[in-house]
Amino acid sequence: MLRVAVLFLVLGLVAAVLGFGGIAGASFAIAKFLFVIFLVLCLVFLVLGLRIGRSIAGR
């Protein structure tokens, strides 16, 4: 998912350089949205992993 966010970011940068404002804005919006989803999922899985790890270790 992070790879797709970076792809949309690069696509937006290229579109902005070439003067396609609408496509660049939409691409940046998609990149930001995907990056936020990536961060939320990363934090959720980190917390779940810590909880499961502690329960397996017997703490």
MODELLER restraints for C-alpha pairs under 7 A, 6 or more apart:
rsr = mdl.restraints
at = mdl.atoms
rsr.add(forms.Gaussian(group=physical.xy_distance, feature=features.Distance(at['CA:1:A'], at['CA:34:A']), mean=6.88, stdev=0.5))
rsr.add(forms.Gaussian(group=physical.xy_distance, feature=features.Distance(at['CA:1:A'], at['CA:38:A']), mean=6.42, stdev=0.5))
rsr.add(forms.Gaussian(group=physical.xy_distance, feature=features.Distance(at['CA:2:A'], at['CA:35:A']), mean=6.35, stdev=0.5))
rsr.add(forms.Gaussian(group=physical.xy_distance, feature=features.Distance(at['CA:2:A'], at['CA:38:A']), mean=6.39, stdev=0.5))
rsr.add(forms.Gaussian(group=physical.xy_distance, feature=features.Distance(at['CA:5:A'], at['CA:31:A']), mean=4.45, stdev=0.5))
rsr.add(forms.Gaussian(group=physical.xy_distance, feature=features.Distance(at['CA:5:A'], at['CA:34:A']), mean=5.51, stdev=0.5))
rsr.add(forms.Gaussian(group=physical.xy_distance, feature=features.Distance(at['CA:5:A'], at['CA:35:A']), mean=5.90, stdev=0.5))
rsr.add(forms.Gaussian(group=physical.xy_distance, feature=features.Distance(at['CA:6:A'], at['CA:31:A']), mean=6.75, stdev=0.5))
rsr.add(forms.Gaussian(group=physical.xy_distance, feature=features.Distance(at['CA:8:A'], at['CA:27:A']), mean=5.39, stdev=0.5))
rsr.add(forms.Gaussian(group=physical.xy_distance, feature=features.Distance(at['CA:8:A'], at['CA:28:A']), mean=6.68, stdev=0.5))
rsr.add(forms.Gaussian(group=physical.xy_distance, feature=features.Distance(at['CA:8:A'], at['CA:30:A']), mean=6.82, stdev=0.5))
rsr.add(forms.Gaussian(group=physical.xy_distance, feature=features.Distance(at['CA:8:A'], at['CA:31:A']), mean=5.27, stdev=0.5))
rsr.add(forms.Gaussian(group=physical.xy_distance, feature=features.Distance(at['CA:9:A'], at['CA:27:A']), mean=6.49, stdev=0.5))
rsr.add(forms.Gaussian(group=physical.xy_distance, feature=features.Distance(at['CA:9:A'], at['CA:28:A']), mean=5.70, stdev=0.5))
rsr.add(forms.Gaussian(group=physical.xy_distance, feature=features.Distance(at['CA:9:A'], at['CA:31:A']), mean=5.53, stdev=0.5))
rsr.add(forms.Gaussian(group=physical.xy_distance, feature=features.Distance(at['CA:11:A'], at['CA:27:A']), mean=6.69, stdev=0.5))
rsr.add(forms.Gaussian(group=physical.xy_distance, feature=features.Distance(at['CA:12:A'], at['CA:23:A']), mean=6.91, stdev=0.5))
rsr.add(forms.Gaussian(group=physical.xy_distance, feature=features.Distance(at['CA:12:A'], at['CA:24:A']), mean=4.16, stdev=0.5))
rsr.add(forms.Gaussian(group=physical.xy_distance, feature=features.Distance(at['CA:12:A'], at['CA:25:A']), mean=6.91, stdev=0.5))
rsr.add(forms.Gaussian(group=physical.xy_distance, feature=features.Distance(at['CA:12:A'], at['CA:27:A']), mean=4.93, stdev=0.5))
rsr.add(forms.Gaussian(group=physical.xy_distance, feature=features.Distance(at['CA:12:A'], at['CA:28:A']), mean=5.65, stdev=0.5))
rsr.add(forms.Gaussian(group=physical.xy_distance, feature=features.Distance(at['CA:13:A'], at['CA:24:A']), mean=6.68, stdev=0.5))
rsr.add(forms.Gaussian(group=physical.xy_distance, feature=features.Distance(at['CA:15:A'], at['CA:23:A']), mean=6.49, stdev=0.5))
rsr.add(forms.Gaussian(group=physical.xy_distance, feature=features.Distance(at['CA:15:A'], at['CA:24:A']), mean=5.13, stdev=0.5))
rsr.add(forms.Gaussian(group=physical.xy_distance, feature=features.Distance(at['CA:16:A'], at['CA:24:A']), mean=5.28, stdev=0.5))
